[in-house]
Amino acid sequence: MEVIKGSSMMIKTARTLIEDGWSFVQDEFDVIISAENKLTGEAVSFPSIGNLKRWLYEKALSY
């Protein structure tokens, strides 16, 4: 995931999650469409950018 676009909170949270074992799948517009944690087996898909933002904000609050 070379290019991460979004607010500074989204970028910082995504980078922290990558360090914690999360991997992200992006579409052709570099928008994250799903995430998976290989360590825990947890996976989530994002049907809209709003879903992605909410999930990242919830994750940020847990750190």
C-alpha positions, 0 to 999 in steps of 0.5 A: 500500500504505497499510496494512502489518501485521506485525512491525516487521521485516516492515514495515521490510523491505516499505517498503525493498523498495517503495523498491527498486521492489517492489510488493505485492498484498494480499487483502481482509484486508490480507495480502500475497499476491504481490510483483513487481519491475517493474525486474527482472521478478522476481515471487513469490506467497505461498501462506501467511503463513509463506512471506511471512515467510520471503521477507521475512526472506531479503530483510532479510538481504541488506540 
